Amino acid sequence: MYYELAGIGAECVGEKKAWPYDTQSPEELLALACDMSRFDPRLMDILVGYFSKRWAEVNPAKLREFYGKMQTPQTVAVICEFLLGSAESEELKYFVSYLMAGLKPVAAQFYFRDLYSVGGRLAQRATEEGLFEYKKWGFLACERPFSMGTLDAASRKNILRRLFEKKGEVSLKDYLSAVQFSISRQQALLDIKSSGMAKGTGQGRGAKWKLAA
């Protein structure tokens, strides 16, 4: 798949090997790749990167023709959600809106297959700290392609709880680092103060919070 995607301009490298697929267009290849992204977080990165830079080369109507043949066309919608988070062009917004039109969220499930062991740490993080872009379409995952993705309030609170349980005492920088600086300092401070978990000590940039009794 990496080899085939490189052939249409994706930023990846792969070895040409025999495979059982005979895709007749870039759109058919992309539909297959979106389905396969559920087995490979790196492939998700490649697809988000490809669509973000080369979306104007994709025929959205032709891509939609393959939805009926896909196992989960909602994978396309997840990629579109990541694109919306950084979209500066109105045309790109129209493009992704058209690709998402008519799709319904799946029943709750992990996005990535065969990645999480039952009861394992990765499965717990996907459940408690999942990104909005996956959640909106029924999936659970916290992998962030190119550091994109949005942590909703519930996921941020779970991250903060985990941080307190691990460290006992938390600074604003600790929390911002845990959420990969995806929110402002003001939002981080509001999260901590409104969590009901923390008791503040110190002032200014040296302030820290301890787990409340």
N, C-alpha and C positions, 0 to 999 in steps of 0.2 A: 504493500500500500504506500509506503514512503516513496518508493521508486516511482510509482504511478503518479502520485501527487506532485512530485518534483517535476514531472513532465508537463504539468499545467501551470507551473510557476510557484508552487508552494516552497517555502524555505525549509527543506528537509533533504536528506540524502538516504537512498536505499539501494539495495542490490536487486537487480532484475532476476526474478525467479518465476517458475511456472506457477500459475494459480488458476482456480476454477471459475474466474469471472471474466466476462467479455463486455466491458462497458463501452458504449458507443458514443459517449459525449462527456464533456467535463461535468455536466450536471448529474449524469448517472453515476459517475465516479464519486462526486461529492456526496450524493445520497448514500452510497455504500460506505464511504468513509465516516459519515456522521453516525451510522449504525455501529460501525466498528469502534468509534470513539469510546464506547461504553466498556471496552476491554483495555484501554490504554490512555492514561491521563496525558501522556506526551502527544498523542494524536489529537486530543482536544486542543492543546496548545497550538499545534500546527494549523488546525482548521480555523481557530479564532484569528490567528495571524493572517491566514490566507484571505478570509472574508473581510478582515479589516482593511487590507491593502488592495484587494483585487475584486471587490464586490461588484464593481461596475462591469466586469467582464462576464459575470454570471447571469444567465437568463432565468429570472425567478419563476416565470410561468413554466419553463421546462423542468426546473428542479421540482416544482410542486407535482408534476406529472408522475414522479416516482414515489410520492408519499404512500400510495396504496401498496407498493411493493416493499416498503421499509418495515422493519420490525417495530421501530419506535420513531416515527417522524418528529416526535417532540424533541429529539436531540437537536434538530435544526432550530427549534424555538429557543432552546437553552443557549446555543451559540449566538442567536440573535439578541438575546437579553444581554449577553456580555458586550456585544457591539453597541447596543443602545446606551450603555453606561459611559461610553467615550465618543459617541457620535456627535460630530460638529456639523455635518452636512444634513440638510433637510431631506435631500434625495436618499441618503442612506437610511434615514428614519422611515421613509416611505417604503423602501426596499425591504427592510426587516419586518415592518408591519404587514406587508403583503405575504411574506413567507410564514408569519405566525397566524394569519387569519384562518379561522375555522378549526384550529387545533385545540384539543382539550387536554387538561392535565392528566397524567397517568395515575393509577392507584399508587399510594405511597410506596416507594422502593428506593434502594440505593441506585445511584446513577452508574457507578462503576461495578461491573460484574467481576467476581472472583478476586476482588482486591481486599475485601474485609473478612477477617475471620470472625466467627460468631462470638460475640461478647468481647472482642478485641478492642484495643485502644482506638484504632482507626475507625471502626464502626461506631464507637461511642462519640468520637469527634464529629463524624458525618451527621449523626443524629442530633447532637446538641449544639453544634457550631456550624451548621450548614449555611451555605450562601443563598441569598435570596434568589439569584438567577436560576439555581436548581430547584429550590423550594416551590417557586411559582408554577412549575410544570410537574410537580408531584415527586421530584427526585430529592435524594439526600446525598450531599457531597460537600466537601469544604476545599477541594482543590481549586486553586486560583490561577487560571491561565494568564501569564504575563502580569501577575499581581492584580488582575482585574477582579471584580466581584464586590458584592455589597453584603455586609453583615447587618442583619436586622437587629432590632432591640433584644429579642429573645436570645439570639446567638451571642450577641455581645455580653449579655448578662451571664450566660453560661461560661464564656471565656473568663470573665472577671471572677466568677466563683471558683473556677479551676485555679486561677492565678493566686487567689487568697489561700486556697487549700494547700497549694504548693509552697508559697513563700511566707505566708502569715502576715507580712507587711509589704505594702505595694506603693510604689510611687507612680506619678502620672506617666512618666517615661516608661515604666514597666508595662503599664496597661496599653499605651500607644504602640509599643513594640509587639505586644501579644496580638494586637489587631492589625499588625503590619502597617501602622500609620495611615490607615484607611479612613480615619475620622479626624476631625479638628480637635485641638486641645480643649476647646470649650465644650464640645460634645463629650469628650472623654471625662472631663471634670463633672459634667452633669450626670453621666452614667454612674460614676462612683458615688456621688452624693445621693442619688435617687435609688441606689440599689438596695438600701436597707441592710447591707452587709458590713458597712465600713464605719470606723470611728477615726476621725482625722487627728493627726499630730503634726505640729509645725505649721509654717506659713510659707507662702510664695512657692518658688520652684523647689524648695527643699521639703515641701509638705509630703507627708506619707500617710497612709491609711492602714489601720489594723483591722483584722476580722473582729467584728463586734460580737460580744458574748450573746 
